[in-house]
Amino acid sequence: MQSVMISNRFILGIVAFSVSFGLSLVPNWDFNKAFLTGLITAVTIYAAALFVDKRRRNYEMFILGSLRKRIKEMEGLKARVVREINQIEEHHNLLYAESQQLQNQVTESRNQRDSLHRELRTIAGQKKQLETEINNLQIEINNLQKNQIELNNAFSVLTAEKRRLESNCNVSRAEITQLQSKISELQHDKQEVESNLTLLGRLKPQLEEKLYELRIAIQELEVETTQKNQLLIATKTERENIQAILNSSQTQLAEHKAELQQLQGQISLLQEERDSLQNQVWELLQQIETFNPEPLVDNFQEEDTELFPFSEIIETSAIIDTSQLEVSDNISEEWTDFLENLPGYELQVLKAIVEQDNPNAAIKKIAEANITMPNLLIDSINERANDTIGELIINSASESPEVYPEHITHVKKMIAMHKSLMARHSSSN
């Protein structure tokens, strides 16, 4: 049993050393520090196991000592009861011998009395001579009768005392039988305790292994919960940043739209003024057509282009913020919601899939940076797209992931919109 316990301790120390060595080696890759921590944990766990075994042995020895003491007390009580029973039997034997002696004396006295009566009958003639002797004998007979009465009384007292002693003897025998049954019960309890101790000794390493496995599982769950909380905090911050950027972009779009409407109104007014001025100029040209019209027309056209550059104004006004108008007009609300719900690293994955021919390496780097796997990233993007758009946008069945052709234009516009929002946010900062 001791060799098994020593082997279990040795296995426990090896397992603790390997686990602590691996856990301390993974974050820093310092073999000396990892070996030192593993050695310390192995020594501490081995010392703890020795301490627990020592306490268990002390408790078992304490229980065994108490049981032995109880058995010794019971044996001493049994010996005292046996001695008392022997004394009672000796006293009973003495009393029986005394009663036999008294009975013998009574029979002897009766025989003497009978012999006296026979002598009285035979020597009736000598009655007068022997009256004195008869009187003396009568007195002696009376004394003997008194002694007989006293002996009878003593015999009755002895018989009563004998009955009392017999009842006490029966009570003591019943107590002895009870004590023997208690001793047998205690022996049975002792055997059960020893069997339970052996079972506990066998189940202890299994329970320790299960406890160690549960502790490892709890540590892994705590690490996963911390990682998930960090990811949730990061996604919340990114979502808040994107929401702020989208709000600022929406306000800026509204301002640009208002400016564009003002500019279009001004351009329409200027166009009307230009048309009226051109009409007036053409009327004047028709009136002076007879006076060298060709150079005047050329000069007027040149001056017209210099004084009224409406074509340039219209072209520049049409160019103003065309990218924003295209992005805001062509992307639907579902795709904007999808962009708002999409974290930054998943948007980087979409950008790598759209812009690169073989995006596996880039997706792997993004997954390692965010402590996840490439397949999980693609599945997360498809789940978000299915929740907002109602369709999957990435085909993960091929060797390298690719966006479905019907969604690639929307994805590119979404990436362009995100770039413009980030540029505007950086310029505003």
N, C-alpha and C positions, 0 to 999 in steps of 0.2 A: 504493500500500500504506500509505504514511504517512497519507494522508487518511482511509483506512478506519479505521486505528488511532485517529486523533484523533476520528473520529465515534463509534467504539465507546467511547472514554473519556468523551466527552460524554454519550452515552446512559447509560453506567454511573453517572456522576455525577448525572444527572437522576433515574434510578431510585432511587439511594441517598438523594438528597435527599427525594424524595416519600415513600419508605417510612419514613425516620426522622421526617419531618415528621408523617406520619399517626400513627405509633406514639407519638410524644411528645405529640401533640395530643389523643389519645383520653382518657387518664386525667385530665389537668388542664385541658384547653381553654385553654391559654395560648399564643396565637399567636406572641408574640415569642420565648418560650422554645423553642417547637416550630420556628420558623424558624431560630433560632440553632443548635439541635442538628442540624437538617437540613443547614444550611450547613456546619457542622463535619464531619459525616459525609461529605458530598459531597466536601469538600476533602481529607479524609484518604483516602478511597477513590481519588480521582483521583491523589493523591500516591503512594499504594501502587501504582496501575497504572503510573505513570511510572517508579517505582523498579524494578518487575518488568520492564518493557520495556527499561529501561536495562541491567539485569543480563543480560537475554537477548541484547541487542545486543553487550555486551562479551564474552559467552561465544561468540557467533557470530564476532566479529572475532578473538578468540583462536584459535578453531579454524581460521579462514581464514588467519591469519598463520602458524600452525604448518604448515598444508598448503602455503602458498606457500614457506615456508622449506625444507620437505622437497623441493618441486619444484626449487627453486634448487640445493639440494645434489645432487640427482640430475643436473641439467643440468651442474653443475660436474664431477661424476664422469664423465659422458659426454664432456665436452670433454677431460678428462685422458686418458681411454681413447683417444679419437680422435687426440690428439697423440702418445701412445705408439705407436699403430698407424702413424702417419705416419713417426715416427722409425724404427720397425722396417722399414718399406718402403724408406726412404732407405738404411738400413744394408744391406738386402738388395740394393738396386740397386748400391751401392758394391762389395759383395762380388762381385756378378755381373760388374761391369766389370773388377775385378781378375782374376777367373778367366778372362775373355776375353783379357785382356792376357797372362796366363801361357800360355794355349793358343796364342796367336799367337807368343809367344817359343819355345814348344816346337816349333811347326811351322817357325819360322825356323831353329831349331837343327837340326831334322831335315833341312831343305833344305840347310843348310850342310854337314851330315855327308854327305849324298848327293853334294853337289858335290865335297867332299873325296875321297870314294871314287872319283868319276869322274876327278878330277884324278890320284889315285894310280894308277888304271888307265892313264890316258893317259901319265903320266910315269913309267911303271915303269922305263924306261931310266935315268931320272934318279934312281933309288932311292937309289943309293949317295951321290949328291951331296946328295940331300935327306933322308938318314937323320936327320940332326940335326933337320931341319925336321919329319920325320915323327914323331920322338920327341916333339918339342914339340907337334905336333898331336895325338899320342896322349894326351899328358898333358892337353892341352886337352879332348880328347874325354872322357877319364875325368872331368875336372872337370865337363864338361857333363852326363855321365851321372849323376854325383852330384847335380848341380843338378836334373836331371830327376827323380831319385828323390825329392829333397827337395820338388820341385814337386808330384810325385804324392801324396806324403804330405800336403802342405799342401792339395792339392785334395780328398783324402779327408776331411781335417779340416773343410774348408769345406763339403763336401757334408753331413757329419754336422751341422754347425752350422746349415746351411740347413734340414735336416729338422727340427731342434729348433726353429728359428725359425718354420717353417711350423706345427708342432704348437702352439707358443705362440700363433701368430696365430689358429689354429682355436679354441683355448680362449678367447682374448680375444673372438673373434667370437661364440662361444656365450654368453659373459658379457654381451656387448652386446645379443644377442637377449633374454636373460633380463631385463636392465635395461629394454629397451624394453617387454617384456610387463608388468613391474612398473609402469612409468610408465603404460601403458594401464589397468592395474587401478586404480592410484591415481586416474587421471582419471575412471574409471567410479565409483569410490567417492565422489569429489568430487561428481559429478552426482547420485548417490543422496542424499548428505548435503544438497545444496542442495534437492532435491525434498522430502526429509523436513522440512527447515526451512520450506519454503513450506506443506506440509500442516499442520505444527504451528501456523504463523501463522494458517492458516484455521480450525483447530479450537480455537484458544485462546479466542475469545469465546464459542463454544458451551459449552465446558467451564466457563468462568467463570459463564455464566448458569445452568448446571445446578448448580454449586456454591452459587450464591446461592439458588437455589430450594430446595436441600436444607437450607441453613442456616435459611431461613424456616420450612420444614416442621418442622425440629428444634425451633425456638423455639416454634412452635404446639403441638407435642406436649408440650414441657415445661410450657407454660402449662396445657394440658388435664390433664396428670398432677397438677400442683399443685392445680388446682381440684378434681379428683376426690379427691385425698388430703384436702383440706379438707372436702369433702362427706362423705367416709367418717369423718373424725374427728368432725364434727358429728353425724352419724347415730349413731356409737358412743356419744358422750356423751349424746345424747338417749335412746338405747335404755337406757343404764345408768341415767339419771335415771328413766325410766319404769319400769324393772325395780325400782329402789329404791322408787319410789312404790307400785308394785303389791305389793311385799313388805310395805311398811308398812301398806298398806290391807288386805292379807290378814290380817296379825297383828291389826290393829284390828277387822276383821270377826269374827275368831275370838274376840277378847275380848268384843265386843258380843254375839255369840251365847251365849257362856258367861254373861254378865250377864243376857241375856234368859231363858235357861233357869233361872237362879237366881230371877229375878223371877217367872217363870211358876210355879215350884214354890212360892214364897212365896204367890203369888196363889191357887194351888189350896188351900194350907193355910188361908189366910184365908177362902176361900169355904166350905170345910168347917166352920170355926169359926163363920162367919156362919150357915150352915144350922142347925148345932146350937143356936146361940143363938136363932135365929128360932123353931125348934121349941119350945124351952123357953119363949120369950115367948108363943107362941100357946097353949101349954098353960096358962100362967098367965092369959092373957086369957080362955080358955074357963072357967077356974074362977071368975073374977070378972066374968063377962059380965052377971050379974044386977045388978051395981052400976055403973050408968051406963057402958055400953060404948063409946058413940060418941066422946065426947071423948078417952077413953083411947086408942082406936085411932088417932085423928088425931094425938094427941100422940106416941104411940109411933112412928107413921110418920115424924113430923118428927124425933124423936130418933134414929130408926134411920138416917135419911139423914144426920143430923149426926154420929152416932157411928161409923157404918160406911159410909163413902163408897166402897164397893167398885166401884160402877159407874164412878166417875171413875178409880179406879186401873186398872181393866181397859181403859178407853178410852185413858188415857195410855200404858199399857204396849203397847197395840196400835199407837199412833202412833209409838213409839220406833223410830227408824232404819228406817221403812218404805221409804224410798227406797233404802237400801242393800240391804234384803232383796229388793226388786223387781229391782234391777239385778243382784244376785248370782244370783238365782234364774232370771231371764228370759234373761240373756245366756249363750250356750253357751261351751264351751272354745275352739271355733274362732274365735269373734268376739273373745274375750279375747286369743288368740294374734295375731289380726289387729291388735288395738289395740297389743299390745306391739311388733310388727314395724313399725308405721306411724310415720314421723317426724312431728314436730310441725307442719311446714308442710303436709304432705299432709293431716293431720287438720284444719287450718284450711281447706284446699280443700273437704273434705267438709262442714264446718260452713257455709261460704259457699254451697255447692250446696243444702243442706237449708234454710237459713234465709232465703236471698235469692231473689227472683223472677228476676233477671238477674245471675248471679254472674260474668259474664265479666270485668268490670273488676277485681273482687277477686282472681280467679284470676290475672289478668295481673300485678297488683302483687306477689302472692306469688311468681310465677315470676321476675319481675325481681329481687326481693330475693334469691332463691336461685340466680340466674344460670342459668336454664333457660327452657323454653317451656311454655305452658299444656297443649298436647297431650301433651308428654312427662310432665308431672305426672299427668294423667288416666290415661295408659297405665301409669305406674308404680303408681298406686293399683290399677288393674284387675289388673296382674300380681301384686301382693302379695295381693289378694283371691283370685285364681285359685289361688295357691300354698297359701293357708291354708284358705279356705272351699271352693274348688273351683268358683266362679262369678264372673262379672263383675258389679260392683255399679253402675257408672256407664255411662249411655248417651251416648256421644260423637258419635252420628250426627246428633243434632238441633242446632239453632242454638246453644242454651245447654245445657251439660251438666246432666243430671238423674239422680238415683238411681232405679233400678228400683223399682216400687211394692212388690214382695214383700220388698225389703231395707230400705225406708225406716225402719221401726220399729226394726230392729236398729241402724241407723246412729244414730238419735236416742238410743237407750238408751246406745250406746257413747260418744256425745258427752257425755251427761249423766254417765256414769260417769267420764269423763276430767275433767269440770269438778269433780265432787265430790272426786276424788283430788287435783286441783291445789289446791282450797280447803283440804282437810285437810292437805296438805303445807305450804301457806303458814301455816296456823294452828299446826301443830306447830313450824315454824321460828320 
